[in-house]
Amino acid sequence: MESDNTDETPPYLDLSYPIKHKRKVPFNPVLRLDLRYRKLWQHIQELDRELGSFVLAGKDLIRLVEDAFASNIHSSVSLEGNPLTVVEVRRISTAFFHDHLSQDDVSGPQQEIINHLYSHFLERQFSLPWGIDSIRAAHGFLMDGTVDSVPVGTFRDDLSCIRGEDGFQYFHTCPPEHIEEEMKSLLEWLNNSPYDGLLTATLFLHELESIHPFDDGNGRLGRSLFHVLLQEFGLRNSRLCKIDSSILRDSETYYGLLGYVDKTGDYAPLILHMAECVCTAYEEAVSSFREKDLLREMDENDRALVRKARATGWFSLSEATSWLPGISDNIVRNRLNALNELGVLLKKGQTRATRYRFHDPLKMTEERVEGIRSLDEYIW
């Protein structure tokens, strides 16, 4: 009789160490996937569209946005030794979104959180294709001001071994003389990837971790670029999900799967695990947003105003009235002001100069921080 002992160690965690990085030039992965992945990917895309359809009161929306950013950033940086608590990271995130950040007495751990917050708004500067300079610049951006002894944006020039606290050797990374060649090979594949966004982002994350091009910050860089790639490949609302928290909830499995791929060349368990984690994060976000959704309680006219406002910048009363034929200016004004009181719309100006705008804290933050920090500062 076959044993159904669920306590058996999964094969991807039953590894012999140390594991050695395998050279992949050219990088041309062959994948073995089952139907579960396809269904998960389709479901994630559906959840992304649903997440983007909700309309929340301003106070509820900004709270959920701040919570997602703080959770993801804390999960990623605490894994690598950042001592700040999730409450402290949330405080910095709140100040960032409300434009109340102060640069006074900012320490390395605090600067790291600020860098990560800014990195989520680099999409316009960091669209594909990527090259070696792109990766150097991203590392410099993320790690600048965090650890004085680590040169940012510079590939390491010595052998590197990932060790446990007791000195046990877990992984031998790419030899320094091969780093640039392997990174170029990986980036050439990335810029021409035939796979969907989640597959592409997962493979890129693994290979960056395996090559380990920098002395420090490789994991944080890989997870940040994972988010950038999800955005790049069309998951527009992924920033609203606690994806890092979901992936790193079981760090033993996460690291075990990274090692398993290096040991066997089989990406399938890692890809399926990442898809399940991303799907879980989306389901949790959709549940939280649905609970606060106002759109289902609105009448057809308010829904029409919100839909149009969402696709527009600042707009006037006369423009809004043109969206609702047969409705008087006075009624439209009252509806706009009611939506403003809910925090669904922003309002500025008085009387005829009054303008309204859909309240989107992510878009507004992106506009505000654009030009404050640039990847160009870290390209040489």
PyMOL commands that set and color helices and strands:
alter all, ss='L'
color gray80, all
select helices_A, chain A and resi 35-51+58-78+86-97+108-119+132-143+176-191+197-211+218-232+238-240+243-248+251-264+268-292+295-297+300-310+317-323+329-342+351-353+361-369+375-378
alter helices_A, ss='H'
color red, helices_A
select strands_A, chain A and resi 19-20+161-163+169-172+345-348+355-358
alter strands_A, ss='S'
color yellow, strands_A
deselect
rebuild
show_as cartoon
